[in-house]
Amino acid sequence: MTPDIELIPKEDISKYHFVLEEVIETLEDQRLRLTNLSKARIISKSKKRLVKIVFETKEGIKMVEATILGTDEDEVYLKSGPKIPIICIREVFI
């Protein structure tokens, strides 16, 4: 992680504008992101642990600590309602 990543409260996610293009270039890294999201969802729900998600917005790179409730092919759903488009997610830390 670099120091220019801003940690934000999950309640503030809706204040930002997500980028509309894929932030990870290679298919291999995109598959790894999906694998990490799946693992993070399982650990987050079963062990009641927060995970860190780094994502890109038009305002810059942000990070949030949250519980992942679920994912579909396009979005990650966080506890208390916020959602993040998967194409905006750069990294997931469990």
C-alpha positions in Angstrom: 0.0 0.0 0.0 1.1 3.5 -0.7 0.7 6.4 1.7 -1.6 8.3 -0.8 -4.4 5.9 -0.3 -7.1 7.5 1.8 -8.9 5.4 4.4 -12.6 6.4 4.4 -15.6 5.3 6.5 -17.9 2.9 4.6 -20.7 5.3 5.2 -19.0 7.9 2.9 -18.6 5.5 -0.1 -21.7 7.1 -1.8 -20.0 10.5 -1.8 -17.4 9.3 -4.3 -17.7 8.7 -8.1 -16.4 5.3 -9.2 -14.3 5.0 -12.3 -16.1 3.4 -15.2 -13.3 1.3 -16.6 -11.4 -1.8 -15.4 -8.5 -0.8 -13.0 -6.7 -4.1 -13.3 -5.0 -4.8 -16.7 -4.4 -8.5 -16.9 -7.0 -11.3 -16.8 -4.8 -13.3 -14.4 -4.9 -10.4 -11.9 -8.6 -9.9 -12.4 -9.2 -13.6 -11.6 -7.0 -13.2 -8.5 -9.1 -10.3 -7.4 -12.3 -12.4 -7.7 -10.6 -15.2 -5.7 -9.5 -12.8 -3.0 -13.0 -11.3 -2.9 -14.5 -14.7 -2.5 -12.1 -15.6 0.4 -12.6 -12.2 2.0 -16.4 -12.7 1.9 -16.2 -16.1 3.6 -13.8 -14.9 6.3 -15.6 -11.6 6.8 -19.0 -13.3 7.3 -17.8 -16.4 9.3 -15.2 -14.8 11.5 -16.9 -11.4 11.8 -13.7 -9.8 10.6 -13.3 -6.5 8.6 -11.5 -6.7 5.4 -9.7 -3.8 3.6 -10.8 -3.0 0.1 -8.7 -0.6 -2.1 -10.7 0.9 -4.9 -10.4 3.7 -7.4 -12.7 6.7 -7.7 -12.5 9.8 -9.9 -11.4 11.6 -6.7 -8.5 9.2 -6.2 -7.7 5.9 -4.6 -9.6 5.1 -1.5 -9.6 2.3 1.1 -12.5 1.1 3.3 -12.6 -1.5 6.1 -15.9 -3.3 6.1 -17.7 -6.6 6.2 -18.5 -8.2 2.8 -22.0 -9.6 2.8 -21.9 -10.8 -0.8 -20.8 -10.4 -4.4 -22.3 -10.8 -7.8 -20.6 -10.6 -11.2 -20.6 -6.8 -11.0 -20.5 -5.6 -7.4 -19.4 -6.2 -3.9 -22.1 -5.6 -1.2 -20.9 -4.4 2.2 -22.7 -4.6 5.5 -25.0 -1.6 6.1 -25.7 -1.2 2.4 -22.8 0.3 0.4 -21.7 -1.4 -2.7 -18.6 -1.1 -4.9 -18.3 -2.1 -8.5 -15.8 -4.9 -8.9 -14.0 -3.2 -11.8 -13.0 -0.4 -9.5 -11.4 -2.7 -6.9 -7.6 -2.7 -7.0 -6.8 -4.9 -3.9 -8.4 -6.8 -1.1 -6.6 -7.4 2.2 -7.9 -10.1 4.5 
